[in-house]
């Protein structure tokens, strides 16, 4: 499945590099992406420290970058909604077996969460 979606490896590579200082000397437009990812991670981590949620809803799983931030910086149970038929099976496979993560395709009927995040672009 991962091989059939060529963007997947690029997304994971970008995610891994954003956690290192490798990108700081980047001279291309990617530097903007890395800087935004760093700021987003700082904001999420700050909120996690303030709120200390037991349950988190993420809207828009993407490749799972925010899920990784949540796993590393909290003890919360994570429910993540993904609407893309291409991304859903990939992100579900990525976190398969992690008892703290539940990936749902489409929409949820109901639920209650301590924190909800939507870190995706509009449109």
Backbone atoms as SQL, in Angstrom:
CREATE TABLE atoms (id INTEGER PRIMARY KEY, chain TEXT, resi INTEGER, resn TEXT, atom TEXT, x REAL, y REAL, z REAL);
INSERT INTO atoms VALUES
  (1, 'A', 1, 'UNK', 'N', 0.819, -1.200, 0.000),
  (2, 'A', 1, 'UNK', 'CA', 0.000, 0.000, 0.000),
  (3, 'A', 1, 'UNK', 'C', 0.861, 1.261, 0.000),
  (4, 'A', 2, 'UNK', 'N', 1.903, 1.291, 0.863),
  (5, 'A', 2, 'UNK', 'CA', 2.754, 2.479, 0.941),
  (6, 'A', 2, 'UNK', 'C', 3.417, 2.779, -0.395),
  (7, 'A', 3, 'UNK', 'N', 3.807, 1.732, -1.114),
  (8, 'A', 3, 'UNK', 'CA', 4.461, 1.924, -2.402),
  (9, 'A', 3, 'UNK', 'C', 3.521, 2.506, -3.442),
  (10, 'A', 4, 'UNK', 'N', 2.227, 2.290, -3.282),
  (11, 'A', 4, 'UNK', 'CA', 1.268, 2.782, -4.271),
  (12, 'A', 4, 'UNK', 'C', 0.946, 4.274, -4.076),
  (13, 'A', 5, 'UNK', 'N', 1.349, 4.856, -2.972),
  (14, 'A', 5, 'UNK', 'CA', 1.118, 6.275, -2.733),
  (15, 'A', 5, 'UNK', 'C', 2.464, 6.951, -2.553),
  (16, 'A', 6, 'UNK', 'N', 2.991, 7.494, -3.643),
  (17, 'A', 6, 'UNK', 'CA', 4.369, 7.988, -3.674),
  (18, 'A', 6, 'UNK', 'C', 4.645, 9.109, -2.682),
  (19, 'A', 7, 'UNK', 'N', 3.652, 9.860, -2.282),
  (20, 'A', 7, 'UNK', 'CA', 3.878, 10.967, -1.342),
  (21, 'A', 7, 'UNK', 'C', 4.146, 10.481, 0.077),
  (22, 'A', 8, 'UNK', 'N', 3.752, 9.262, 0.403),
  (23, 'A', 8, 'UNK', 'CA', 3.855, 8.755, 1.774),
  (24, 'A', 8, 'UNK', 'C', 5.285, 8.833, 2.297),
  (25, 'A', 9, 'UNK', 'N', 6.249, 8.294, 1.546),
  (26, 'A', 9, 'UNK', 'CA', 7.640, 8.296, 2.003),
  (27, 'A', 9, 'UNK', 'C', 8.168, 9.713, 2.160),
  (28, 'A', 10, 'UNK', 'N', 7.752, 10.622, 1.273),
  (29, 'A', 10, 'UNK', 'CA', 8.174, 12.025, 1.392),
  (30, 'A', 10, 'UNK', 'C', 7.637, 12.641, 2.683),
  (31, 'A', 11, 'UNK', 'N', 6.379, 12.364, 3.001),
  (32, 'A', 11, 'UNK', 'CA', 5.773, 12.904, 4.217),
  (33, 'A', 11, 'UNK', 'C', 6.486, 12.398, 5.464),
  (34, 'A', 12, 'UNK', 'N', 6.794, 11.113, 5.501),
  (35, 'A', 12, 'UNK', 'CA', 7.473, 10.528, 6.654),
  (36, 'A', 12, 'UNK', 'C', 8.886, 11.106, 6.769),
  (37, 'A', 13, 'UNK', 'N', 9.575, 11.253, 5.630),
  (38, 'A', 13, 'UNK', 'CA', 10.924, 11.823, 5.627),
  (39, 'A', 13, 'UNK', 'C', 10.906, 13.257, 6.160),
  (40, 'A', 14, 'UNK', 'N', 9.954, 14.056, 5.699),
  (41, 'A', 14, 'UNK', 'CA', 9.840, 15.434, 6.184),
  (42, 'A', 14, 'UNK', 'C', 9.574, 15.461, 7.683),
  (43, 'A', 15, 'UNK', 'N', 8.710, 14.557, 8.128),
  (44, 'A', 15, 'UNK', 'CA', 8.378, 14.484, 9.557),
  (45, 'A', 15, 'UNK', 'C', 9.617, 14.160, 10.387),
  (46, 'A', 16, 'UNK', 'N', 10.396, 13.192, 9.947),
  (47, 'A', 16, 'UNK', 'CA', 11.588, 12.792, 10.690),
  (48, 'A', 16, 'UNK', 'C', 12.631, 13.903, 10.703),
  (49, 'A', 17, 'UNK', 'N', 12.821, 14.577, 9.579),
  (50, 'A', 17, 'UNK', 'CA', 13.796, 15.662, 9.522),
  (51, 'A', 17, 'UNK', 'C', 13.364, 16.852, 10.371),
  (52, 'A', 18, 'UNK', 'N', 12.066, 17.064, 10.499),
  (53, 'A', 18, 'UNK', 'CA', 11.600, 18.213, 11.281),
  (54, 'A', 18, 'UNK', 'C', 11.926, 18.047, 12.757),
  (55, 'A', 19, 'UNK', 'N', 12.153, 16.819, 13.204),
  (56, 'A', 19, 'UNK', 'CA', 12.535, 16.568, 14.595),
  (57, 'A', 19, 'UNK', 'C', 14.029, 16.722, 14.824),
  (58, 'A', 20, 'UNK', 'N', 14.793, 16.921, 13.762),
  (59, 'A', 20, 'UNK', 'CA', 16.234, 17.100, 13.892),
  (60, 'A', 20, 'UNK', 'C', 16.591, 18.540, 13.519),
  (61, 'A', 21, 'UNK', 'N', 17.864, 18.856, 13.574),
  (62, 'A', 21, 'UNK', 'CA', 18.294, 20.193, 13.163),
  (63, 'A', 21, 'UNK', 'C', 18.785, 20.182, 11.718),
  (64, 'A', 22, 'UNK', 'N', 18.606, 19.049, 11.043),
  (65, 'A', 22, 'UNK', 'CA', 19.058, 18.872, 9.660),
  (66, 'A', 22, 'UNK', 'C', 18.546, 19.949, 8.712),
  (67, 'A', 23, 'UNK', 'N', 17.363, 20.416, 8.940),
  (68, 'A', 23, 'UNK', 'CA', 16.702, 21.332, 8.010),
  (69, 'A', 23, 'UNK', 'C', 17.136, 22.778, 8.175),
  (70, 'A', 24, 'UNK', 'N', 17.817, 23.120, 9.252),
  (71, 'A', 24, 'UNK', 'CA', 18.086, 24.523, 9.558),
  (72, 'A', 24, 'UNK', 'C', 18.915, 25.249, 8.496),
  (73, 'A', 25, 'UNK', 'N', 19.725, 24.512, 7.756),
  (74, 'A', 25, 'UNK', 'CA', 20.516, 25.127, 6.694),
  (75, 'A', 25, 'UNK', 'C', 19.857, 24.989, 5.325),
  (76, 'A', 26, 'UNK', 'N', 18.638, 24.498, 5.310),
  (77, 'A', 26, 'UNK', 'CA', 17.876, 24.334, 4.061),
  (78, 'A', 26, 'UNK', 'C', 17.730, 25.692, 3.378),
  (79, 'A', 27, 'UNK', 'N', 17.946, 25.742, 2.080),
  (80, 'A', 27, 'UNK', 'CA', 17.887, 27.005, 1.328),
  (81, 'A', 27, 'UNK', 'C', 16.670, 27.082, 0.412),
  (82, 'A', 28, 'UNK', 'N', 15.756, 26.147, 0.532),
  (83, 'A', 28, 'UNK', 'CA', 14.600, 26.102, -0.360),
  (84, 'A', 28, 'UNK', 'C', 13.315, 26.433, 0.394),
  (85, 'A', 29, 'UNK', 'N', 12.216, 26.343, -0.325),
  (86, 'A', 29, 'UNK', 'CA', 10.906, 26.596, 0.282),
  (87, 'A', 29, 'UNK', 'C', 10.594, 25.597, 1.389),
  (88, 'A', 30, 'UNK', 'N', 11.261, 24.449, 1.400),
  (89, 'A', 30, 'UNK', 'CA', 11.026, 23.469, 2.461),
  (90, 'A', 30, 'UNK', 'C', 11.353, 24.038, 3.841),
  (91, 'A', 31, 'UNK', 'N', 12.280, 24.986, 3.888),
  (92, 'A', 31, 'UNK', 'CA', 12.640, 25.577, 5.179),
  (93, 'A', 31, 'UNK', 'C', 11.407, 26.173, 5.856),
  (94, 'A', 32, 'UNK', 'N', 10.526, 26.780, 5.078),
  (95, 'A', 32, 'UNK', 'CA', 9.283, 27.338, 5.624),
  (96, 'A', 32, 'UNK', 'C', 8.443, 26.227, 6.244),
  (97, 'A', 33, 'UNK', 'N', 8.327, 25.089, 5.561),
  (98, 'A', 33, 'UNK', 'CA', 7.535, 23.970, 6.075),
  (99, 'A', 33, 'UNK', 'C', 8.120, 23.485, 7.396),
  (100, 'A', 34, 'UNK', 'N', 9.438, 23.317, 7.440),
  (101, 'A', 34, 'UNK', 'CA', 10.081, 22.846, 8.666),
  (102, 'A', 34, 'UNK', 'C', 9.869, 23.826, 9.815),
  (103, 'A', 35, 'UNK', 'N', 9.994, 25.106, 9.530),
  (104, 'A', 35, 'UNK', 'CA', 9.802, 26.126, 10.565),
  (105, 'A', 35, 'UNK', 'C', 8.367, 26.095, 11.086),
  (106, 'A', 36, 'UNK', 'N', 7.408, 25.962, 10.190),
  (107, 'A', 36, 'UNK', 'CA', 5.998, 25.886, 10.608),
  (108, 'A', 36, 'UNK', 'C', 5.748, 24.623, 11.433),
  (109, 'A', 37, 'UNK', 'N', 6.342, 23.504, 11.018),
  (110, 'A', 37, 'UNK', 'CA', 6.180, 22.253, 11.762),
  (111, 'A', 37, 'UNK', 'C', 6.769, 22.386, 13.168),
  (112, 'A', 38, 'UNK', 'N', 7.909, 23.049, 13.283),
  (113, 'A', 38, 'UNK', 'CA', 8.537, 23.260, 14.590),
  (114, 'A', 38, 'UNK', 'C', 7.635, 24.107, 15.486),
  (115, 'A', 39, 'UNK', 'N', 7.094, 25.200, 14.930),
  (116, 'A', 39, 'UNK', 'CA', 6.206, 26.070, 15.708),
  (117, 'A', 39, 'UNK', 'C', 4.925, 25.340, 16.107),
  (118, 'A', 40, 'UNK', 'N', 4.402, 24.546, 15.186),
  (119, 'A', 40, 'UNK', 'CA', 3.193, 23.770, 15.475),
  (120, 'A', 40, 'UNK', 'C', 3.459, 22.790, 16.613),
  (121, 'A', 41, 'UNK', 'N', 4.603, 22.116, 16.572),
  (122, 'A', 41, 'UNK', 'CA', 4.957, 21.169, 17.628),
  (123, 'A', 41, 'UNK', 'C', 5.087, 21.877, 18.979),
  (124, 'A', 42, 'UNK', 'N', 5.701, 23.045, 18.988),
  (125, 'A', 42, 'UNK', 'CA', 5.834, 23.817, 20.229),
  (126, 'A', 42, 'UNK', 'C', 4.468, 24.207, 20.785),
  (127, 'A', 43, 'UNK', 'N', 3.572, 24.653, 19.919),
  (128, 'A', 43, 'UNK', 'CA', 2.226, 25.043, 20.344),
  (129, 'A', 43, 'UNK', 'C', 1.461, 23.849, 20.917),
  (130, 'A', 44, 'UNK', 'N', 1.512, 22.729, 20.214),
  (131, 'A', 44, 'UNK', 'CA', 0.814, 21.528, 20.683),
  (132, 'A', 44, 'UNK', 'C', 1.378, 21.078, 22.022),
  (133, 'A', 45, 'UNK', 'N', 2.694, 21.047, 22.138),
  (134, 'A', 45, 'UNK', 'CA', 3.339, 20.618, 23.384),
  (135, 'A', 45, 'UNK', 'C', 2.968, 21.544, 24.544),
  (136, 'A', 46, 'UNK', 'N', 2.933, 22.846, 24.272),
  (137, 'A', 46, 'UNK', 'CA', 2.530, 23.811, 25.298),
  (138, 'A', 46, 'UNK', 'C', 1.102, 23.537, 25.770),
  (139, 'A', 47, 'UNK', 'N', 0.193, 23.320, 24.827),
  (140, 'A', 47, 'UNK', 'CA', -1.205, 23.039, 25.192),
  (141, 'A', 47, 'UNK', 'C', -1.314, 21.737, 25.978),
  (142, 'A', 48, 'UNK', 'N', -0.563, 20.722, 25.566),
  (143, 'A', 48, 'UNK', 'CA', -0.584, 19.450, 26.292),
  (144, 'A', 48, 'UNK', 'C', -0.114, 19.630, 27.731),
  (145, 'A', 49, 'UNK', 'N', 0.921, 20.441, 27.922),
  (146, 'A', 49, 'UNK', 'CA', 1.428, 20.696, 29.275),
  (147, 'A', 49, 'UNK', 'C', 0.431, 21.484, 30.119),
  (148, 'A', 50, 'UNK', 'N', -0.291, 22.412, 29.484),
  (149, 'A', 50, 'UNK', 'CA', -1.292, 23.220, 30.203),
  (150, 'A', 50, 'UNK', 'C', -2.535, 22.406, 30.556),
  (151, 'A', 51, 'UNK', 'N', -3.036, 21.671, 29.596),
  (152, 'A', 51, 'UNK', 'CA', -4.327, 20.981, 29.747),
  (153, 'A', 51, 'UNK', 'C', -4.186, 19.584, 30.348),
  (154, 'A', 52, 'UNK', 'N', -3.093, 18.891, 30.026),
  (155, 'A', 52, 'UNK', 'CA', -2.871, 17.505, 30.449),
  (156, 'A', 52, 'UNK', 'C', -4.094, 16.631, 30.124),
  (157, 'A', 53, 'UNK', 'N', -4.467, 16.593, 28.838),
  (158, 'A', 53, 'UNK', 'CA', -5.682, 15.852, 28.450),
  (159, 'A', 53, 'UNK', 'C', -5.514, 14.345, 28.608),
  (160, 'A', 54, 'UNK', 'N', -6.620, 13.706, 28.948),
  (161, 'A', 54, 'UNK', 'CA', -6.649, 12.243, 28.988),
  (162, 'A', 54, 'UNK', 'C', -7.113, 11.690, 27.651),
  (163, 'A', 55, 'UNK', 'N', -7.892, 12.520, 26.921),
  (164, 'A', 55, 'UNK', 'CA', -8.381, 12.117, 25.608),
  (165, 'A', 55, 'UNK', 'C', -8.204, 13.269, 24.626),
  (166, 'A', 56, 'UNK', 'N', -7.760, 12.935, 23.405),
  (167, 'A', 56, 'UNK', 'CA', -7.547, 13.945, 22.374),
  (168, 'A', 56, 'UNK', 'C', -8.208, 13.485, 21.083),
  (169, 'A', 57, 'UNK', 'N', -8.885, 14.417, 20.433),
  (170, 'A', 57, 'UNK', 'CA', -9.439, 14.188, 19.101),
  (171, 'A', 57, 'UNK', 'C', -8.610, 14.998, 18.121),
  (172, 'A', 58, 'UNK', 'N', -8.079, 14.340, 17.112),
  (173, 'A', 58, 'UNK', 'CA', -7.383, 15.034, 16.038),
  (174, 'A', 58, 'UNK', 'C', -8.228, 14.903, 14.778),
  (175, 'A', 59, 'UNK', 'N', -8.454, 16.012, 14.120),
  (176, 'A', 59, 'UNK', 'CA', -9.234, 16.003, 12.887),
  (177, 'A', 59, 'UNK', 'C', -8.264, 16.167, 11.730),
  (178, 'A', 60, 'UNK', 'N', -8.137, 15.129, 10.929),
  (179, 'A', 60, 'UNK', 'CA', -7.214, 15.123, 9.801),
  (180, 'A', 60, 'UNK', 'C', -5.888, 14.486, 10.166),
  (181, 'A', 61, 'UNK', 'N', -5.802, 13.166, 10.105),
  (182, 'A', 61, 'UNK', 'CA', -4.595, 12.432, 10.501),
  (183, 'A', 61, 'UNK', 'C', -3.389, 12.731, 9.630),
  (184, 'A', 62, 'UNK', 'N', -3.624, 12.902, 8.332),
  (185, 'A', 62, 'UNK', 'CA', -2.495, 13.029, 7.416),
  (186, 'A', 62, 'UNK', 'C', -1.586, 11.829, 7.562),
  (187, 'A', 63, 'UNK', 'N', -0.282, 12.067, 7.604),
  (188, 'A', 63, 'UNK', 'CA', 0.686, 10.974, 7.760),
  (189, 'A', 63, 'UNK', 'C', 0.877, 10.579, 9.224),
  (190, 'A', 64, 'UNK', 'N', 0.301, 11.339, 10.133),
  (191, 'A', 64, 'UNK', 'CA', 0.389, 11.009, 11.556),
  (192, 'A', 64, 'UNK', 'C', 1.401, 11.830, 12.333),
  (193, 'A', 65, 'UNK', 'N', 1.855, 12.941, 11.752),
  (194, 'A', 65, 'UNK', 'CA', 2.846, 13.790, 12.423),
  (195, 'A', 65, 'UNK', 'C', 2.331, 14.285, 13.770),
  (196, 'A', 66, 'UNK', 'N', 1.097, 14.757, 13.816),
  (197, 'A', 66, 'UNK', 'CA', 0.533, 15.262, 15.080),
  (198, 'A', 66, 'UNK', 'C', 0.309, 14.112, 16.061),
  (199, 'A', 67, 'UNK', 'N', -0.067, 12.957, 15.564),
  (200, 'A', 67, 'UNK', 'CA', -0.226, 11.791, 16.441),
  (201, 'A', 67, 'UNK', 'C', 1.100, 11.486, 17.131),
  (202, 'A', 68, 'UNK', 'N', 2.197, 11.547, 16.377),
  (203, 'A', 68, 'UNK', 'CA', 3.525, 11.309, 16.964),
  (204, 'A', 68, 'UNK', 'C', 3.834, 12.332, 18.055),
  (205, 'A', 69, 'UNK', 'N', 3.512, 13.584, 17.809),
  (206, 'A', 69, 'UNK', 'CA', 3.735, 14.626, 18.823),
  (207, 'A', 69, 'UNK', 'C', 2.932, 14.311, 20.084),
  (208, 'A', 70, 'UNK', 'N', 1.674, 13.928, 19.892),
  (209, 'A', 70, 'UNK', 'CA', 0.814, 13.595, 21.030),
  (210, 'A', 70, 'UNK', 'C', 1.345, 12.386, 21.797),
  (211, 'A', 71, 'UNK', 'N', 1.795, 11.366, 21.085),
  (212, 'A', 71, 'UNK', 'CA', 2.320, 10.168, 21.738),
  (213, 'A', 71, 'UNK', 'C', 3.572, 10.476, 22.553),
  (214, 'A', 72, 'UNK', 'N', 4.452, 11.325, 22.016),
  (215, 'A', 72, 'UNK', 'CA', 5.711, 11.636, 22.687),
  (216, 'A', 72, 'UNK', 'C', 5.552, 12.607, 23.851),
  (217, 'A', 73, 'UNK', 'N', 4.487, 13.408, 23.838),
  (218, 'A', 73, 'UNK', 'CA', 4.368, 14.496, 24.814),
  (219, 'A', 73, 'UNK', 'C', 3.153, 14.406, 25.720),
  (220, 'A', 74, 'UNK', 'N', 2.454, 13.296, 25.687),
  (221, 'A', 74, 'UNK', 'CA', 1.303, 13.128, 26.577),
  (222, 'A', 74, 'UNK', 'C', 1.072, 11.642, 26.835),
  (223, 'A', 75, 'UNK', 'N', 0.138, 11.386, 27.713),
  (224, 'A', 75, 'UNK', 'CA', -0.279, 10.001, 27.987),
  (225, 'A', 75, 'UNK', 'C', -1.711, 9.787, 27.513),
  (226, 'A', 76, 'UNK', 'N', -2.203, 10.715, 26.710),
  (227, 'A', 76, 'UNK', 'CA', -3.604, 10.711, 26.282),
  (228, 'A', 76, 'UNK', 'C', -3.936, 9.566, 25.323),
  (229, 'A', 77, 'UNK', 'N', -5.196, 9.182, 25.382),
  (230, 'A', 77, 'UNK', 'CA', -5.773, 8.308, 24.363),
  (231, 'A', 77, 'UNK', 'C', -6.100, 9.210, 23.176),
  (232, 'A', 78, 'UNK', 'N', -5.741, 8.788, 21.975),
  (233, 'A', 78, 'UNK', 'CA', -5.876, 9.625, 20.789),
  (234, 'A', 78, 'UNK', 'C', -6.846, 8.997, 19.800),
  (235, 'A', 79, 'UNK', 'N', -7.824, 9.782, 19.391),
  (236, 'A', 79, 'UNK', 'CA', -8.723, 9.395, 18.315),
  (237, 'A', 79, 'UNK', 'C', -8.465, 10.359, 17.174),
  (238, 'A', 80, 'UNK', 'N', -8.195, 9.814, 16.001),
  (239, 'A', 80, 'UNK', 'CA', -7.874, 10.661, 14.861),
  (240, 'A', 80, 'UNK', 'C', -8.792, 10.328, 13.689),
  (241, 'A', 81, 'UNK', 'N', -9.385, 11.371, 13.122),
  (242, 'A', 81, 'UNK', 'CA', -10.278, 11.204, 11.979),
  (243, 'A', 81, 'UNK', 'C', -9.520, 11.483, 10.695),
  (244, 'A', 82, 'UNK', 'N', -9.666, 10.618, 9.713),
  (245, 'A', 82, 'UNK', 'CA', -9.052, 10.835, 8.397),
  (246, 'A', 82, 'UNK', 'C', -10.109, 10.597, 7.332),
  (247, 'A', 83, 'UNK', 'N', -10.232, 11.548, 6.426),
  (248, 'A', 83, 'UNK', 'CA', -11.262, 11.501, 5.403),
  (249, 'A', 83, 'UNK', 'C', -10.733, 11.055, 4.038),
  (250, 'A', 84, 'UNK', 'N', -9.414, 10.998, 3.874),
  (251, 'A', 84, 'UNK', 'CA', -8.833, 10.626, 2.589),
  (252, 'A', 84, 'UNK', 'C', -8.743, 9.112, 2.450),
  (253, 'A', 85, 'UNK', 'N', -9.328, 8.558, 1.381),
  (254, 'A', 85, 'UNK', 'CA', -9.225, 7.112, 1.177),
  (255, 'A', 85, 'UNK', 'C', -7.794, 6.651, 0.900),
  (256, 'A', 86, 'UNK', 'N', -6.909, 7.571, 0.499),
  (257, 'A', 86, 'UNK', 'CA', -5.506, 7.203, 0.290),
  (258, 'A', 86, 'UNK', 'C', -4.732, 7.198, 1.609),
  (259, 'A', 87, 'UNK', 'N', -4.970, 8.200, 2.437),
  (260, 'A', 87, 'UNK', 'CA', -4.200, 8.340, 3.664),
  (261, 'A', 87, 'UNK', 'C', -4.677, 7.412, 4.780),
  (262, 'A', 88, 'UNK', 'N', -5.975, 7.174, 4.849),
  (263, 'A', 88, 'UNK', 'CA', -6.527, 6.384, 5.947),
  (264, 'A', 88, 'UNK', 'C', -5.836, 5.027, 6.135),
  (265, 'A', 89, 'UNK', 'N', -5.736, 4.199, 5.088),
  (266, 'A', 89, 'UNK', 'CA', -5.101, 2.892, 5.332),
  (267, 'A', 89, 'UNK', 'C', -3.625, 3.005, 5.712),
  (268, 'A', 90, 'UNK', 'N', -2.953, 4.025, 5.216),
  (269, 'A', 90, 'UNK', 'CA', -1.537, 4.201, 5.520),
  (270, 'A', 90, 'UNK', 'C', -1.318, 4.598, 6.975),
  (271, 'A', 91, 'UNK', 'N', -2.081, 5.605, 7.426),
  (272, 'A', 91, 'UNK', 'CA', -1.917, 6.055, 8.807),
  (273, 'A', 91, 'UNK', 'C', -2.444, 4.999, 9.779),
  (274, 'A', 92, 'UNK', 'N', -3.478, 4.274, 9.392),
  (275, 'A', 92, 'UNK', 'CA', -3.992, 3.190, 10.245),
  (276, 'A', 92, 'UNK', 'C', -2.920, 2.111, 10.414),
  (277, 'A', 93, 'UNK', 'N', -2.258, 1.760, 9.316),
  (278, 'A', 93, 'UNK', 'CA', -1.187, 0.761, 9.376),
  (279, 'A', 93, 'UNK', 'C', -0.005, 1.258, 10.212),
  (280, 'A', 94, 'UNK', 'N', 0.314, 2.526, 10.065),
  (281, 'A', 94, 'UNK', 'CA', 1.450, 3.099, 10.801),
  (282, 'A', 94, 'UNK', 'C', 1.284, 2.961, 12.309),
  (283, 'A', 95, 'UNK', 'N', 0.064, 3.136, 12.808),
  (284, 'A', 95, 'UNK', 'CA', -0.168, 3.099, 14.252),
  (285, 'A', 95, 'UNK', 'C', -0.872, 1.821, 14.708),
  (286, 'A', 96, 'UNK', 'N', -0.950, 0.868, 13.820),
  (287, 'A', 96, 'UNK', 'CA', -1.561, -0.428, 14.140),
  (288, 'A', 96, 'UNK', 'C', -0.843, -1.036, 15.340),
  (289, 'A', 97, 'UNK', 'N', -1.592, -1.483, 16.283),
  (290, 'A', 97, 'UNK', 'CA', -0.996, -2.104, 17.462),
  (291, 'A', 97, 'UNK', 'C', -0.730, -1.138, 18.611),
  (292, 'A', 98, 'UNK', 'N', -0.816, 0.167, 18.357),
  (293, 'A', 98, 'UNK', 'CA', -0.645, 1.129, 19.438),
  (294, 'A', 98, 'UNK', 'C', -1.997, 1.292, 20.128),
  (295, 'A', 99, 'UNK', 'N', -2.073, 0.855, 21.362),
  (296, 'A', 99, 'UNK', 'CA', -3.354, 0.846, 22.075),
  (297, 'A', 99, 'UNK', 'C', -3.849, 2.245, 22.441),
  (298, 'A', 100, 'UNK', 'N', -2.995, 3.255, 22.304),
  (299, 'A', 100, 'UNK', 'CA', -3.408, 4.630, 22.623),
  (300, 'A', 100, 'UNK', 'C', -3.994, 5.359, 21.416),
  (301, 'A', 101, 'UNK', 'N', -3.922, 4.743, 20.238),
  (302, 'A', 101, 'UNK', 'CA', -4.341, 5.426, 19.018),
  (303, 'A', 101, 'UNK', 'C', -5.470, 4.672, 18.332),
  (304, 'A', 102, 'UNK', 'N', -6.505, 5.441, 17.981),
  (305, 'A', 102, 'UNK', 'CA', -7.629, 4.896, 17.208),
  (306, 'A', 102, 'UNK', 'C', -7.809, 5.802, 15.991),
  (307, 'A', 103, 'UNK', 'N', -7.708, 5.222, 14.795),
  (308, 'A', 103, 'UNK', 'CA', -7.880, 5.967, 13.554),
  (309, 'A', 103, 'UNK', 'C', -9.256, 5.624, 12.995),
  (310, 'A', 104, 'UNK', 'N', -10.046, 6.645, 12.684),
  (311, 'A', 104, 'UNK', 'CA', -11.404, 6.458, 12.158),
  (312, 'A', 104, 'UNK', 'C', -11.486, 7.086, 10.772),
  (313, 'A', 105, 'UNK', 'N', -12.083, 6.358, 9.844),
  (314, 'A', 105, 'UNK', 'CA', -12.287, 6.891, 8.499),
  (315, 'A', 105, 'UNK', 'C', -13.608, 7.657, 8.456),
  (316, 'A', 106, 'UNK', 'N', -13.553, 8.867, 7.917),
  (317, 'A', 106, 'UNK', 'CA', -14.780, 9.649, 7.739),
  (318, 'A', 106, 'UNK', 'C', -15.159, 10.432, 8.964),
  (319, 'A', 107, 'UNK', 'N', -16.347, 10.171, 9.468),
  (320, 'A', 107, 'UNK', 'CA', -16.859, 10.957, 10.590),
  (321, 'A', 107, 'UNK', 'C', -17.219, 10.068, 11.770),
  (322, 'A', 108, 'UNK', 'N', -17.381, 10.711, 12.926),
  (323, 'A', 108, 'UNK', 'CA', -17.805, 10.016, 14.140),
  (324, 'A', 108, 'UNK', 'C', -19.237, 10.414, 14.457),
  (325, 'A', 109, 'UNK', 'N', -19.942, 9.515, 15.079),
  (326, 'A', 109, 'UNK', 'CA', -21.314, 9.827, 15.480),
  (327, 'A', 109, 'UNK', 'C', -21.353, 10.650, 16.765),
  (328, 'A', 110, 'UNK', 'N', -20.455, 10.367, 17.692),
  (329, 'A', 110, 'UNK', 'CA', -20.433, 11.107, 18.953),
  (330, 'A', 110, 'UNK', 'C', -19.113, 10.856, 19.668),
  (331, 'A', 111, 'UNK', 'N', -18.901, 11.627, 20.720),
  (332, 'A', 111, 'UNK', 'CA', -17.695, 11.452, 21.516),
  (333, 'A', 111, 'UNK', 'C', -17.454, 12.664, 22.384),
  (334, 'A', 112, 'UNK', 'N', -16.657, 12.479, 23.421),
  (335, 'A', 112, 'UNK', 'CA', -16.293, 13.559, 24.336),
  (336, 'A', 112, 'UNK', 'C', -14.781, 13.510, 24.526),
  (337, 'A', 113, 'UNK', 'N', -14.131, 14.675, 24.394),
  (338, 'A', 113, 'UNK', 'CA', -12.671, 14.729, 24.452),
  (339, 'A', 113, 'UNK', 'C', -12.228, 15.932, 25.283),
  (340, 'A', 114, 'UNK', 'N', -11.066, 15.793, 25.912),
  (341, 'A', 114, 'UNK', 'CA', -10.498, 16.888, 26.691),
  (342, 'A', 114, 'UNK', 'C', -9.869, 17.951, 25.793),
  (343, 'A', 115, 'UNK', 'N', -9.410, 17.547, 24.617),
  (344, 'A', 115, 'UNK', 'CA', -8.750, 18.453, 23.691),
  (345, 'A', 115, 'UNK', 'C', -9.042, 18.011, 22.267),
  (346, 'A', 116, 'UNK', 'N', -9.335, 18.959, 21.399),
  (347, 'A', 116, 'UNK', 'CA', -9.536, 18.664, 19.968),
  (348, 'A', 116, 'UNK', 'C', -8.568, 19.508, 19.165),
  (349, 'A', 117, 'UNK', 'N', -7.925, 18.905, 18.174),
  (350, 'A', 117, 'UNK', 'CA', -6.952, 19.591, 17.332),
  (351, 'A', 117, 'UNK', 'C', -7.313, 19.414, 15.864),
  (352, 'A', 118, 'UNK', 'N', -7.136, 20.471, 15.117),
  (353, 'A', 118, 'UNK', 'CA', -7.270, 20.405, 13.664),
  (354, 'A', 118, 'UNK', 'C', -6.132, 21.253, 13.104),
  (355, 'A', 119, 'UNK', 'N', -5.086, 20.605, 12.666),
  (356, 'A', 119, 'UNK', 'CA', -3.886, 21.305, 12.219),
  (357, 'A', 119, 'UNK', 'C', -3.703, 21.145, 10.714),
  (358, 'A', 120, 'UNK', 'N', -4.755, 21.306, 9.971),
  (359, 'A', 120, 'UNK', 'CA', -4.658, 21.138, 8.525),
  (360, 'A', 120, 'UNK', 'C', -5.084, 22.401, 7.810),
  (361, 'A', 121, 'UNK', 'N', -4.660, 22.511, 6.583),
  (362, 'A', 121, 'UNK', 'CA', -5.019, 23.705, 5.800),
  (363, 'A', 121, 'UNK', 'C', -6.456, 23.600, 5.335),
  (364, 'A', 122, 'UNK', 'N', -7.078, 24.729, 5.133),
  (365, 'A', 122, 'UNK', 'CA', -8.440, 24.762, 4.621),
  (366, 'A', 122, 'UNK', 'C', -8.418, 24.607, 3.099),
  (367, 'A', 123, 'UNK', 'N', -9.487, 24.005, 2.594),
  (368, 'A', 123, 'UNK', 'CA', -9.607, 23.923, 1.143),
  (369, 'A', 123, 'UNK', 'C', -9.399, 22.609, 0.545);
